[in-house]
Amino acid sequence: MSSQTISVHLPDGAIREVPVGTTPLEIANSISPRLAAVSVVARLTPLSVAVAAEDSTVEQPTEAAMYSAEDAAAPRLVDLATPLNADTRLELVTEKDPEALKVVRHSAAHVMATAVLELFPETKLGHGPATDSGFFYDFFREKPFTPEDLALIEAKMAEVVARNEPFLRVLEPREQALAEFDRDGDFMKTHFVTKFTEPGAAVSFYRNGSFVDFCRGPHVPSTGRVKAVKLTALAGAYWLGDEKNPQLQRIHGTAFFSQKDLDAHFARLEEAAKRDHRVLGKQLDLFSIQELAGPGLVFWHPKGGIVRKVMEDWMRDECLRRGYLMVFTPHVMRRELWKVSGHEGHYAGNMYSPMELDDAEYRLKPMNCPGHILIYKSSPRSYRDLPQRYAELGNVYRYERSGTMHGLLRVRGFTQDDAHIFCTPGQIEDEVVACIDFAEAVLKTFGFSEFKVELSTWDPNDRAKYAGSDENWALAVNGLKHALDRKGIAYKVIPGEAAFYGPKIDVKLVDVLGRLWQLSTVQFDFTLPARFELEYVGEDGERHQPVMVHRALFGSVERFFGVLIEHYAGAFPLWLSPVQIGLVPISERHASYAAKVEAELKTAGFRVETDARNEKMNAKIRDFANQKTPYILVFGDKEEAAGTVSVRTRGKGDQGSIPLADFIAKARELASTQSMEL
């Protein structure tokens, strides 16, 4: 090895001069063997794009050949055994880092593929990525796997883990790799190497024991670090997603760093199953999706309709308070409108087919923005009129493929709490900040205390996917960044996920189980105002083009309702509950007192239901409890004589008797403040 040294900059500010070829693991051990034991991979940020070759006299693929200059300058994760050949910033990624979990899951996929080939050597490999919840691997095999095979594979995986085989990375010339895959009939690997590498480049392989896989990595140091793993499901997947191609078998699994974390994961899944909005929606009689009408089309039942009304009333009142104007637009509009907007070219795959009417072709609207634009365009506008904020709880229709729909969370017809703000370029930042404030108010009011934010930007290398100039995209992205910075909100940039007309801020709420839900979005649009030739007269008397903000805070009423059901497990706070108070007269002779109590509660603004059936008291209480009613008021001779009610509070049980007036005062305070407590 050369005596040349490099500088390694550590997170605490220390700089270590080490020989070229020193590995992150060696540096970790020099700091603390304990740190080395919990490190998974390393995060490198090169101080120079240049990468020194280990030995320039050896003609073989190099690490540098795998990366463009842009890639090489960016932070990236590498194996702990990676030789460091240039000055770099080094961060040791431990098991506590969220990215480490994806690494161990990717390694678990390799362990699974190792086990499959040892048990079923005729199998051909597809790919095996980590996912947010685990991992999967695609296999091609003539004979289908069975649940019994999964048990065998899992047992064999335990053997592979026990062997503690190091994950070793090797580089091979591309042409050699393709020849080997062609020879062995590995058609999927041939495709991946051809697609993801350039002629003359190095191809990265990972070996553990006798198993070798085309993979860029990184991986945990050895199979022994895959300590807690479980296979979860078998599924089918067509090669390249094309039903004309061979059918693959996809095995799903998940992995964690400890059995405790794995057990907690399955406990969360069990709890999530109890909270499934589709099950609770039927149990609580909130909504249905009926086969005769068609998939993805929601029928709101009376109780669900009450919750929807409360949600929409709150949203409309809040919009008006914040300076929005309520508008309504048609459900179908001429196809020509969608051509002007660009949806016909960029979004047609998600729209229903055109329908021919007397005068033209029409399309069901997939979104409300073109309708709001036509309202803006219907009258001359001055800078004094801006901003114009139009809000609509509008029904829209999108053609979702049959396999993608899921209860209320992904449907074909839904109600979007849409708003579009037309403003001057100088007003845009303030408007975006106000939209973020509004989004925070929605989450807080409906009981969500935590959220994460993503900024989706464009990919300038995929120009056909987007409308607008480079300058407009730079202006739009910077505008959203400045708004987030003003709010002091941490965010993650997601390149290539912008809408075709502009970048967007996505607010993802975190529910009671820690799950992320994509709901609120704020989008900058400079494209549609240009397409529709929107104008306003400025202070200078000249005509100018406004810019536009799209925002939806529920996302859709249906999806938000589905999330609420799961977040609260159907036990809504008092102000949202379809039936807030259930009345249980002990016998038929208490019917007149029941009518009096019901009348007083309804006068106070509560949603009340009386169970006057000739049933036992406990049966009636149980039925209200099964419907997750916040309060159950029970009364008999004693309560009627004293003008009291015996209060049973959801989750707390019998609270004793209190005067009806006192109960009304307490419940009214909780409802009016949208309290989460009872």
Disulfide bonds with the S-S distance in Angstrom:
none
